[in-house]
């Protein structure tokens, strides 16, 4: 998705504690007032557990 940048993702997940599940990522993004496209992308991930922000970034941008 070209309209989603790594910076958008970092801002959305600011303050996130890892490991985290998909629901926690979505909740954090909503709490940080992330754009709907970010929340939707996180909610649509196939993986359900992430050990750190690098894993989230790989899942979001390499699918």
TIRO-2110 file (N, C-alpha, C; in Angstrom, 1 decimal):
// TIRO-2110
0.8, -1.2, 0.0, N, 1, A
0.0, 0.0, 0.0, CA, 1, A
0.9, 1.2, 0.0, C, 1, A
0.9, 2.0, -1.1, N, 2, A
1.8, 3.1, -1.2, CA, 2, A
1.5, 4.3, -0.4, C, 2, A
0.2, 4.4, 0.1, N, 3, A
-0.1, 5.5, 0.9, CA, 3, A
0.1, 5.4, 2.4, C, 3, A
0.7, 4.3, 2.8, N, 4, A
1.1, 4.1, 4.2, CA, 4, A
2.6, 4.1, 4.3, C, 4, A
3.1, 4.9, 5.1, N, 5, A
4.6, 5.0, 5.2, CA, 5, A
5.0, 4.4, 6.6, C, 5, A
6.3, 4.0, 6.6, N, 6, A
6.8, 3.5, 7.9, CA, 6, A
6.7, 4.5, 9.0, C, 6, A
6.8, 5.8, 8.7, N, 7, A
6.6, 6.8, 9.7, CA, 7, A
5.2, 6.8, 10.3, C, 7, A
4.2, 6.6, 9.4, N, 8, A
2.8, 6.5, 9.9, CA, 8, A
2.7, 5.4, 10.9, C, 8, A
3.3, 4.3, 10.5, N, 9, A
3.2, 3.1, 11.4, CA, 9, A
3.9, 3.3, 12.7, C, 9, A
5.1, 3.9, 12.7, N, 10, A
5.8, 4.2, 13.9, CA, 10, A
5.0, 5.1, 14.8, C, 10, A
4.4, 6.2, 14.3, N, 11, A
3.6, 7.1, 15.1, CA, 11, A
2.4, 6.4, 15.7, C, 11, A
1.7, 5.5, 14.9, N, 12, A
0.5, 4.8, 15.3, CA, 12, A
0.9, 3.8, 16.5, C, 12, A
2.1, 3.3, 16.5, N, 13, A
2.4, 2.3, 17.5, CA, 13, A
3.3, 2.9, 18.6, C, 13, A
3.4, 4.2, 18.7, N, 14, A
4.2, 4.9, 19.7, CA, 14, A
3.7, 4.5, 21.1, C, 14, A
4.6, 4.0, 21.9, N, 15, A
4.3, 3.6, 23.3, CA, 15, A
3.9, 2.1, 23.4, C, 15, A
3.9, 1.4, 22.3, N, 16, A
3.5, 0.0, 22.3, CA, 16, A
4.5, -0.8, 23.1, C, 16, A
4.0, -1.7, 23.9, N, 17, A
4.9, -2.7, 24.6, CA, 17, A
4.8, -4.0, 23.9, C, 17, A
6.0, -4.6, 23.8, N, 18, A
6.1, -5.9, 23.1, CA, 18, A
6.6, -7.0, 24.0, C, 18, A
6.3, -8.2, 23.8, N, 19, A
5.5, -8.7, 22.7, CA, 19, A
4.0, -8.3, 22.8, C, 19, A
3.4, -8.3, 21.7, N, 20, A
2.0, -7.8, 21.6, CA, 20, A
1.2, -8.6, 20.6, C, 20, A
-0.1, -8.7, 20.8, N, 21, A
-0.9, -9.4, 19.8, CA, 21, A
-1.6, -8.3, 18.9, C, 21, A
-2.2, -8.8, 17.9, N, 22, A
-2.8, -7.9, 16.9, CA, 22, A
-3.8, -7.0, 17.5, C, 22, A
-4.6, -7.4, 18.4, N, 23, A
-5.6, -6.6, 19.1, CA, 23, A
-4.9, -5.4, 19.8, C, 23, A
-3.8, -5.7, 20.5, N, 24, A
-3.1, -4.7, 21.2, CA, 24, A
-2.6, -3.6, 20.2, C, 24, A
-2.1, -4.1, 19.1, N, 25, A
-1.6, -3.1, 18.1, CA, 25, A
-2.7, -2.2, 17.6, C, 25, A
-3.8, -2.8, 17.3, N, 26, A
-5.0, -2.0, 16.8, CA, 26, A
-5.4, -1.0, 17.9, C, 26, A
-5.5, -1.5, 19.1, N, 27, A
-5.9, -0.6, 20.2, CA, 27, A
-5.0, 0.6, 20.4, C, 27, A
-3.7, 0.3, 20.3, N, 28, A
-2.7, 1.3, 20.4, CA, 28, A
-2.8, 2.3, 19.3, C, 28, A
-2.9, 1.8, 18.1, N, 29, A
-3.1, 2.7, 16.9, CA, 29, A
-4.3, 3.6, 17.1, C, 29, A
-5.4, 3.1, 17.6, N, 30, A
-6.6, 3.9, 17.8, CA, 30, A
-6.4, 4.9, 18.9, C, 30, A
-5.7, 4.5, 19.9, N, 31, A
-5.4, 5.4, 21.0, CA, 31, A
-4.5, 6.6, 20.6, C, 31, A
-3.7, 6.3, 19.6, N, 32, A
-2.8, 7.3, 19.1, CA, 32, A
-3.4, 8.1, 17.9, C, 32, A
-4.7, 7.9, 17.7, N, 33, A
-5.4, 8.6, 16.7, CA, 33, A
-4.9, 8.4, 15.3, C, 33, A
-4.5, 7.1, 15.0, N, 34, A
-3.9, 6.8, 13.7, CA, 34, A
-5.0, 6.9, 12.7, C, 34, A
-4.6, 7.1, 11.5, N, 35, A
-5.4, 7.1, 10.3, CA, 35, A
-6.1, 5.8, 10.1, C, 35, A
-7.3, 5.8, 9.6, N, 36, A
-8.1, 4.5, 9.4, CA, 36, A
-7.3, 3.5, 8.5, C, 36, A
-6.5, 4.0, 7.6, N, 37, A
-5.7, 3.1, 6.7, CA, 37, A
-4.7, 2.3, 7.5, C, 37, A
-4.1, 2.9, 8.6, N, 38, A
-3.2, 2.3, 9.4, CA, 38, A
-3.9, 1.2, 10.3, C, 38, A
-5.0, 1.6, 10.9, N, 39, A
-5.7, 0.7, 11.7, CA, 39, A
-6.2, -0.5, 10.9, C, 39, A
-6.7, -0.2, 9.8, N, 40, A
-7.2, -1.3, 8.9, CA, 40, A
-6.1, -2.3, 8.5, C, 40, A
-4.9, -1.7, 8.2, N, 41, A
-3.8, -2.6, 7.8, CA, 41, A
-3.4, -3.5, 8.9, C, 41, A
-3.3, -2.9, 10.1, N, 42, A
-2.9, -3.7, 11.3, CA, 42, A
-4.0, -4.8, 11.6, C, 42, A
-5.2, -4.4, 11.5, N, 43, A
-6.3, -5.3, 11.8, CA, 43, A
-6.3, -6.5, 10.8, C, 43, A
-5.8, -6.3, 9.6, N, 44, A
-5.9, -7.3, 8.5, CA, 44, A
-4.6, -8.2, 8.5, C, 44, A
-3.7, -8.0, 9.4, N, 45, A
-2.5, -8.8, 9.4, CA, 45, A
-2.9, -10.3, 9.7, C, 45, A
-2.1, -11.2, 9.1, N, 46, A
-2.4, -12.6, 9.3, CA, 46, A
-1.8, -13.1, 10.6, C, 46, A
-0.6, -12.6, 10.9, N, 47, A
0.0, -12.9, 12.2, CA, 47, A
-0.8, -12.4, 13.3, C, 47, A
-0.6, -13.0, 14.5, N, 48, A
-1.3, -12.6, 15.7, CA, 48, A
-0.4, -12.2, 16.8, C, 48, A
0.9, -12.5, 16.7, N, 49, A
1.8, -12.1, 17.8, CA, 49, A
3.1, -11.6, 17.2, C, 49, A
3.5, -10.5, 17.9, N, 50, A
4.7, -9.8, 17.4, CA, 50, A
5.6, -9.5, 18.5, C, 50, A
6.9, -9.8, 18.3, N, 51, A
7.9, -9.6, 19.4, CA, 51, A
8.5, -8.2, 19.4, C, 51, A
8.3, -7.5, 18.3, N, 52, A
8.9, -6.1, 18.3, CA, 52, A
8.4, -5.4, 17.1, C, 52, A
8.8, -4.1, 17.1, N, 53, A
8.3, -3.2, 16.0, CA, 53, A
8.8, -3.7, 14.6, C, 53, A
10.0, -4.3, 14.5, N, 54, A
10.5, -4.8, 13.3, CA, 54, A
9.6, -5.8, 12.7, C, 54, A
9.1, -6.7, 13.5, N, 55, A
8.2, -7.8, 13.0, CA, 55, A
7.0, -7.2, 12.5, C, 55, A
6.4, -6.2, 13.2, N, 56, A
5.2, -5.5, 12.7, CA, 56, A
5.4, -4.9, 11.3, C, 56, A
6.6, -4.2, 11.2, N, 57, A
6.9, -3.5, 10.0, CA, 57, A
7.0, -4.5, 8.8, C, 57, A
7.7, -5.6, 9.1, N, 58, A
7.8, -6.6, 8.0, CA, 58, A
6.5, -7.1, 7.6, C, 58, A
5.6, -7.4, 8.6, N, 59, A
4.3, -8.0, 8.3, CA, 59, A
3.4, -7.0, 7.5, C, 59, A
3.5, -5.7, 7.8, N, 60, A
2.7, -4.7, 7.2, CA, 60, A
3.2, -4.4, 5.8, C, 60, A
4.5, -4.3, 5.6, N, 61, A
5.0, -3.9, 4.3, CA, 61, A
5.5, -5.0, 3.3, C, 61, A
5.5, -6.2, 3.8, N, 62, A
6.0, -7.3, 3.0, CA, 62, A
4.9, -8.4, 2.7, C, 62, A
3.7, -8.0, 2.7, N, 63, A
2.6, -9.0, 2.5, CA, 63, A
2.2, -9.0, 1.1, C, 63, A
END
